[in-house]
């Protein structure tokens, strides 16, 4: 049966403004030239994700044909595809992700590129359970990119950004657990202050926590991203006009980060992953981890050093590797990235 033709969404003005109107960016395979122009201008096309530090990761992991590897954070599949290319049709790659929406899109995209179940196994599960991904199998290489994917950030329906209004959700898996708005109702001022400090080093944690709690004390609620951003802006009204705009932006970023980490139990998952990681690596197996904020990096650094001291790892990175200035221009979201690696004894 002939498929019904659907006209693209129309928009006012010369350029689309909201997420759903960006039809070229949302279908990058169809509009490759247009999407490349967006990337060259230093922007990430809506609904896609530019993989970070690909060359550095491939050098660290030294992926070869015939090996068995594990991508702990599938996401848009950019790193996955590059590792699959290195396997040259020999060996196998396992990949996991908790996001049911994006992981299915990525599976279809990679399958269309020729990477089916014979060489790629995708499982919807948290990387904290990496020892259950392929029981009995030990990996030659493991990659974990701890950043939130751009397509999650850009979609206002997911609640990851304060730039657009949307439900205050922040769950990587929107089908389970409680949303960020529900989580805020469960906390008292002291607990929220502690969360903001521990998860994002927020310098105005007490002011922001107090302002949020006052909303609930007055019988209100915080249900949308813009509501939360407005509360933060109001909480920092004591700052001088010269510094207020930039400080509000940074505090919004840190507050959303802290909530996201809490809602998805990210530190707990990372701790479990780091403890189990040596057990799934072959002797000489390599692991690479990309972190995006100081809390994550501290956990990775501490675990790697401890396992090196115990003789579990034969070598670890002495210092973090950062993306080049050129990459940061092409992809501004790479700026905070740190890469650490370890080799199994």
N, C-alpha and C positions, 0 to 999 in steps of 0.2 A: 504494500500500500504506500502511495506517495506521501511523504512526510509533509505536514502542513508548514508553510512558510511563516516564520514569525519575524515581524519587523523589529528592529532594534529600538530600544527606549529612546524617546526624544528628550532633548533638554534645551533649556533656555541659554541664549548667548552663544559664543563661539567655542567654548570648552566645557566639557562635563564637570560638574562640581562635586556630586556625591558618588559614593562607592558604586551603586548599581548602574549609574549612567556611563561609567568608564568601560564601554563595551570592547574597545581595542585592547586595553590592558587586561581585562578579564579573560580574553581569548588570545593569549600571546602566540599560540601556534599559527593562528590565522593572520595576525598582524605583526609579524616578526620585525619588519623594518621600523614600524612606528614605535614598538616597544623598545627596540635598541636605541632609538633616539632619546627616549625617556631615561634609559640607563646611562647613556653618555652624558646627559645633563646633570648627573649626580642624584637621581631620584630612583626609588624602587617602584616599579609599576604596581598598581593596585591589584590585589588578588594573587600576586606572585611573590617569590622569595629569591634573593640572590645569595647563593652559598658563599660563606666567608672563608678566606684563607685556604682555598682549595689546594694550591700548589704546596703550601707548607704542610698541610695535613697528609697529602699523598707522599711527600718526602719522608715524613716522620713514620708513617705506617708501612711504607715500602710494600705496597700491595702487589702481589705477583699472581700470574695464572696458576690455577689449581688450589689456591688457598681458600680457607673458610673464614669469613669475617662476620662482624655484627655491627650494624648501625643502630645505636640505641635510641636515636631520635630522628625518625624518618622525615617528618615535616614535609616540605615541598619536593624532597627527593633529589636536590641538587648534588649534595655530597654522595648520596647513594649511587646516582648515575655515574659519577666520576670513578667511584671504586669498582663498579660493575664493568666499566670500560677497561680498567686495569686487569680485571680477571680474564678478559678476552674469551669469554664463553666457557671457561674451565674453573671448577670450584663452585662455591656457593656463598651467597650473602643473605644473612638474616637481618630483619629490620623490625623495629617496634615503634608504636606511637599510641598515645591514649586518645587522640582526637579522632572520633569516628567520622567526622565530616571531611577533614582534609586528607586523612590517610587513605580513604577510598578513592578520592580524586587522584592522589599520587599513584596508587596501585594501577589505576586505569591508564594514567599517563605513561608509566614505565612499561606496562605491558604492551602498549601501542608502539613503544620504541624498541620492542623485541626482548624485553626482560620479563619473562614469564616465570611460573612456578619451578621450572627446571633449574633456574639459577638464582631465583629470588623468592624468599619466603617472608611475607609480611604478617605480623601478628599484632593485634590490638591489645596491648598490655603496657603496664608501667615498667620502665627500665629498672626499677627497684627489684623486680623479679627476674633479672637477667639470667639467673641460674635455672630458670624454668623455660627459657626461650627455646633451647634445643638440648634437653637433658642428655648427658653423656657425650655431648660434642664440646670440644675445646677449640677456641678461636685463635687464628693467626694474628688477627687485628680487630680492635674494637674502637669505635668512634662515638663520642657523646657530644653533641652540640646543644648546650643548655639554654640557648636563646629561644625566645618566643618567635615563631615564624611571622614574617611580614603579613601574610594573608590573614592571620588571626588578628594582628594589630589593626590592619586597614579596614576590616569589616566591622562597622559600628554595632551590628547585632550581637557581636561577641563580647562587647563591653570592655575591651582592652585599652581603648584610647579615650582621652578626654577632649580630643580635637572635634569630635562629632558626638551628637547626643545619641545615646542608646542605653539599653538596660545595663545596670551595674552588675555584670555577671562574673567575668574573669576566669571562668572554669575552662581548662584545657579540654575536658570532657564534659560538655554541657548536659549529658544525660545522667550524670551521677553527682553526688555530693551536694553541697549548698552553695548558692551564689554569693558574691561579695556583699550584696545588699542584705541578704539573710544573715551572713556572718557578722556584720556590724551590729545587728540587733542582739546578738549573743554576748557581746563584749561589754565590759565596763570601761571607764576612762583609764584606769591604771593598766588594764590588759592591752587596750588599744595603743596607749603610749609605748609600752614595752615592745609591741609588735612593730611599730614604726621605727623604733631605734634598732632592734635586732635584725630586721629584714631589709632595712634600707638606709640605716644611719641618718635618719631624718633629724636635722637640727632643731626644727620647730615642732617636734612630736607632741609635746605637752599642749601647745596652743591649738594644733589641729585636732587632737583627740578631744579636747574640751569643747571645741566648736561643734564637732560631730555629735557628741553626747548631749549638748544643749538642744539640738534639733529633736532628738528623741524625748527629752524631758518636757518639751513643749507639745508633745503628741504628734510630731511629724515623723518623716522617714526619709531615707536616702536611697532612692530607687534607680536613679539614672547617673550616667557618667558626668553630665553637665551639672547636675545637682551637687555632686561631690566636689567638682572643680570650683564651683561658686562658693562652697563652704570654706574651702582651703584659701581661696582669694580673700574672702572676708576675714578669715582668721589671721591673715598676714597684713591686714590693713594698717597696722602700726608701723610698717616699714616706710622708708622715704620713697617718694614717687620715682626717684632715680634708680632704685634697686628693686622695687616691688615687682615689676613685670617679669624680670628674669628669675627672681627668687620664687615667685608663685609657680612659674613653669616648672622649675626644678623640683619644688615640693609636690606638685601634682604628679610628676613622673615617679618620684620616690614613693609617694603614698599608694599609687596604683601598683607599683612593683611590690611593695610590702603586702598589700592585700592579695595580689596574685600568688605570691609565694605561700601565704598562709592558706588560702582557699584550696590550693593544689598540693599542699604538704610537700613542697619542693625540696626543702632542706632535708626532711626525713627520707625522701626518696633518694636524694643524692648520697646521703650518708650510707644507706643500705647498698646502693650501687657500688660505692667505693670499697666497702667491706667485702663484697662478693666478687668484685672484678678479678682479683688474682686467681680465684678458683675456676674461672672460665677461660683463662688464657693458657695457651700452650707454653712450654719452655721456649723462651725467645720471642714469645708473642708480644705485640706492641699495642699500647693504648694511647689515644689522644683525646683530650677533653678541652672544649671551648667554653670559657666562662665569660659572663657579661657584667658581673658586679662583684664587689669585694667580698661579700659573704660567701658566694660560691667559690671564689678563688681560694679563700682561706681554708675551706673544707678540703678542696682538692690538694692544695699544697701540704697540709697537715697529714692527710692520709698517705700521699706519695712518700713523704719523708719518713713516716713511721714504718711503712712497708719496706723501704730501702734499708732502714736501720735493722729490721728483723731479717733481712736477707731474702725477702719475698721478691723484690725487684732488684735487678742487677744494675740498673741505671735509671735516673729520672732527670728531667730538665732542671738545670740549675736556676735558670731565670725564665720568665714568661717570654713567649714570642708574640709580637703584636703585628697587626696588618700594616702594610706599607701605606705611605701617604697617598700614593696613586689609588690604591684600593679604597681608602677612606673617602676619596673624592668621588669615585664611581659609586660607592655605597656608603653613605654617611652612617648607616646603622652598624657599620663594622667598627666604629671608633673605640668603643669600650671593650672590644674583644681581647681576651688573653688565651693563649694556647699553652698547655702543659702536656707532657708526655711521660710514659714510663715503659720499661721493658721488663718482662717477666724473667726471673732467674731460670 
